[in-house]
Amino acid sequence: MGDFVKISENENDDAVEVPVEKNGTLLVSNVAAQFPGACGLRYRPVDAQSYRGVRLVDGVLHPPADGWKSCVFFVNYPKGPVIADVRSQEKRKLEESDAVTAAKLLRSEPRISDLVVLGLPFSTNEEELKDYFSAFGSVVLSQVKNDPVTGKSKGFGFVRFADYESQLKAMSMRHMIGGRWCEVKLPQSKMYPQNPERSRIFVGRCPEDITTEDLRQFFCQFGEVTDVYIPKPFRSFGFVTFANEATCNPGGKSLRPQAQVDIPTELMEVSVEFGLG
């Protein structure tokens, strides 16, 4: 029995050698580390015209009768709907809608978020969690939740990716971590507002040459600005999102409904309107 299995994504691609276990089996997680999203293997015997699937039991691939060295194996991916480019669709709709519709669309614009990983083996630590999910993209946060009294793992944790595409990739499949199937999804986190539009303001009557940095520099005097958005093509308005809902609360003191503010760099009046969306 060989120490490595030759695996390729397609017949014309170069093969990657993936190590087998001491008992001759191959872990799906090791295959997924080289081919993110992989869920199994297939191969074409010399005397056959069709592919044969490799037997899979609880995340473990078992060698065929002729062993792993008999041929090159090919990756199987789960079949399902193609993840649409949500961002481009929403921005295209934004260009065809008015300011009120634009505010509603921005509420659902995709953003990077912490992902909760459920069903973790109690022996999994944060470094192992990060190593596993690094196969899908750059991991900026890896955390295993432990019991404050016993110090033992609670069986779940959190990961955060550097980009939204990696987040989508990780959420589109099941994960075998440490011999257990784990679920990855968006949490109901208190770190994020339930109604993000309450911390966002609509800025109208913007001059055509204004930039997102101009708006950010001006509105940061009222509170921490987390996002600035100006639609393209230009439509004379934009959105500014604050970290604190109280900053743009119509009942607060920072900004008032229908406030009129002057941006010094542009020497023009900008109206700030609340309650859109």
C-alpha positions in Angstrom: 0.0 0.0 0.0 1.5 3.3 -1.0 2.0 6.2 1.3 0.4 8.8 -1.0 -2.6 8.9 -3.4 -2.4 10.7 -6.7 -5.4 13.0 -7.0 -6.4 15.4 -9.8 -9.3 17.7 -10.4 -9.7 16.8 -14.0 -8.0 14.2 -16.3 -5.8 16.9 -18.0 -4.6 18.5 -14.8 -1.5 17.7 -12.8 -2.0 15.3 -9.9 -1.4 16.2 -6.3 -0.1 13.5 -3.9 -2.2 13.3 -0.7 -1.0 11.2 2.2 -3.0 8.1 3.4 -3.5 7.0 7.0 -1.5 4.1 8.6 -4.4 1.7 7.9 -4.4 2.6 4.2 -7.5 4.8 4.3 -7.8 8.4 3.1 -9.5 11.2 5.0 -11.9 13.4 3.0 -10.6 16.4 5.1 -7.1 15.8 3.7 -8.5 15.8 0.2 -10.5 18.9 0.9 -7.4 20.6 2.2 -5.9 20.4 -1.3 -9.3 20.7 -3.2 -11.6 22.9 -1.1 -15.2 21.6 -1.3 -14.2 18.1 -2.3 -16.6 15.4 -0.9 -15.3 12.2 -2.5 -13.2 10.5 -5.2 -13.8 8.5 -8.4 -11.5 6.6 -10.8 -11.6 4.9 -14.1 -10.3 1.3 -14.1 -8.2 0.2 -17.0 -10.8 -2.3 -18.3 -13.8 0.0 -17.8 -15.4 2.7 -19.8 -17.1 4.5 -16.9 -16.0 5.9 -13.6 -16.3 4.1 -10.3 -16.8 5.8 -7.0 -14.5 5.3 -4.0 -16.3 3.9 -1.0 -16.9 6.6 1.7 -17.9 5.8 5.3 -18.0 8.6 7.9 -15.6 10.9 6.2 -13.1 8.1 5.4 -12.3 6.9 1.9 -11.4 3.2 1.6 -9.0 2.0 -1.1 -10.4 0.0 -4.1 -9.5 -3.6 -4.6 -6.4 -2.7 -6.7 -5.2 -0.3 -4.1 -4.4 3.4 -4.4 -1.5 3.1 -6.8 -3.5 1.5 -9.6 -4.5 4.8 -11.2 -5.0 8.5 -10.7 -8.2 9.5 -8.8 -10.4 12.4 -9.5 -12.2 14.8 -7.2 -16.0 14.8 -6.7 -17.8 18.0 -5.6 -21.3 18.3 -4.2 -24.0 19.1 -6.8 -26.2 22.1 -6.1 -27.3 25.5 -7.2 -24.5 27.8 -8.3 -24.0 30.6 -5.8 -25.1 33.8 -7.5 -23.1 37.0 -7.5 -25.5 38.7 -5.0 -23.5 41.9 -4.9 -23.5 42.6 -8.6 -27.3 41.8 -8.9 -28.2 44.1 -6.0 -26.0 47.0 -7.4 -27.6 46.6 -10.8 -31.0 46.9 -9.2 -29.8 49.8 -7.2 -29.0 51.7 -10.5 -32.6 51.2 -11.6 -34.3 52.1 -8.4 -34.9 55.3 -6.4 -33.3 56.2 -3.1 -35.9 54.4 -1.0 -35.5 51.1 -2.8 -31.7 51.5 -2.6 -31.8 51.7 1.1 -33.8 48.5 1.3 -31.3 46.7 -0.9 -28.4 47.8 1.1 -29.8 46.1 4.1 -29.2 42.7 2.5 -25.9 43.5 0.8 -23.4 40.7 1.6 -20.9 41.4 4.4 -18.2 39.3 6.0 -19.3 37.9 9.3 -18.2 35.5 12.0 -19.3 32.0 11.3 -20.3 29.6 14.1 -18.9 26.1 13.8 -21.2 23.6 15.5 -20.5 20.0 16.5 -16.7 20.3 17.0 -14.9 17.4 18.7 -14.0 18.4 22.3 -10.3 17.8 21.5 -10.2 20.4 18.7 -8.2 23.5 19.6 -8.1 26.9 18.0 -4.9 26.2 15.9 -6.4 23.1 14.5 -9.6 24.9 13.7 -7.7 27.6 11.9 -5.6 25.1 9.9 -8.7 23.3 8.7 -10.5 26.4 7.4 -7.4 27.9 5.9 -8.0 25.6 3.0 -11.0 27.8 2.0 -9.2 31.2 2.4 -7.3 33.5 4.7 -8.7 33.1 8.3 -8.4 36.2 10.5 -10.3 34.8 13.6 -10.3 31.3 15.1 -12.0 30.7 18.5 -13.1 27.6 20.4 -15.6 28.3 23.2 -14.6 26.8 26.5 -16.5 26.3 29.7 -15.3 29.0 32.1 -15.3 26.6 35.1 -13.9 23.4 33.6 -11.9 24.9 30.8 -13.1 22.2 28.5 -14.5 22.8 25.0 -18.2 23.4 24.7 -18.2 21.7 21.2 -18.5 24.8 19.1 -16.4 27.8 18.0 -16.1 30.7 15.6 -14.1 31.5 12.4 -13.9 34.7 10.3 -12.5 34.9 6.8 -10.7 37.9 5.3 -13.0 37.9 2.2 -16.7 37.2 1.5 -15.9 34.6 -1.3 -14.1 32.4 1.2 -17.0 32.7 3.6 -19.5 31.6 0.9 -17.3 28.6 0.0 -17.1 27.4 3.6 -20.8 27.8 4.1 -21.7 25.8 0.9 -20.6 22.4 2.2 -20.5 20.1 5.3 -17.2 19.7 7.1 -15.5 16.6 8.6 -13.3 17.9 11.4 -11.5 15.4 13.6 -13.8 12.6 12.5 -17.1 14.5 13.2 -19.5 16.2 10.8 -19.7 19.9 11.7 -22.1 22.6 10.7 -21.0 26.1 9.7 -23.6 28.9 9.5 -24.2 32.6 10.4 -24.9 33.1 14.1 -27.5 35.2 15.7 -24.7 37.3 17.2 -25.2 40.3 19.5 -22.1 41.8 17.9 -24.2 42.9 14.9 -27.3 45.1 15.0 -30.6 43.4 14.2 -31.7 46.4 12.2 -28.6 47.8 10.5 -30.6 50.5 8.7 -31.1 52.2 12.1 -27.4 53.1 12.1 -27.4 54.2 8.5 -28.3 57.6 7.0 -29.2 58.7 3.5 -27.2 61.7 2.2 -28.9 63.5 -0.6 -28.0 66.4 -3.0 -24.4 65.3 -3.3 -22.2 67.1 -5.8 -21.0 64.8 -8.7 -17.3 65.0 -7.8 -17.7 64.1 -4.1 -15.9 60.9 -2.9 -16.5 58.4 -0.2 -13.5 59.7 1.6 -15.0 63.2 1.6 -18.1 61.9 3.3 -16.2 59.8 5.8 -13.9 62.6 6.8 -16.9 64.9 7.4 -19.3 62.6 9.2 -16.6 61.1 11.5 -17.0 64.2 13.7 -20.4 62.8 14.8 -19.2 59.3 15.6 -17.3 56.3 14.3 -18.1 55.7 10.6 -18.0 52.0 9.5 -19.1 52.3 5.9 -19.6 54.9 3.1 -21.4 54.0 -0.1 -22.0 56.1 -3.2 -23.9 54.3 -6.1 -22.4 54.0 -9.5 -23.3 55.5 -11.9 -23.6 58.6 -9.8 -27.1 59.5 -8.7 -26.6 62.5 -6.4 -26.9 60.5 -3.1 -25.0 58.2 -0.8 -25.2 56.3 2.5 -23.1 56.6 5.6 -23.2 53.9 8.3 -22.2 54.6 11.9 -20.9 52.1 14.5 -23.3 53.4 17.1 -27.1 53.6 16.4 -27.4 56.5 18.8 -25.2 58.6 16.5 -27.9 58.9 13.9 -31.0 58.4 16.2 -33.5 61.1 15.3 -34.1 61.6 19.0 -30.5 62.1 19.8 -28.3 65.1 19.7 -25.6 64.1 17.1 -27.7 64.5 14.0 -31.3 65.7 13.4 -33.8 64.5 10.9 -33.7 66.5 7.6 -30.5 68.2 8.9 -28.7 70.5 6.6 -24.9 70.2 6.8 -22.1 71.9 4.9 -19.1 69.8 3.7 -16.2 72.3 3.7 -14.2 70.4 1.0 -17.2 70.8 -1.4 -18.7 74.1 -0.2 -22.1 72.7 -0.9 -25.1 71.8 1.1 -26.0 68.2 1.8 -29.3 67.0 3.2 -29.3 64.2 5.7 -32.6 62.3 5.8 -33.6 59.6 8.3 -36.2 56.8 8.2 -35.5 55.5 4.7 -35.9 51.7 4.4 
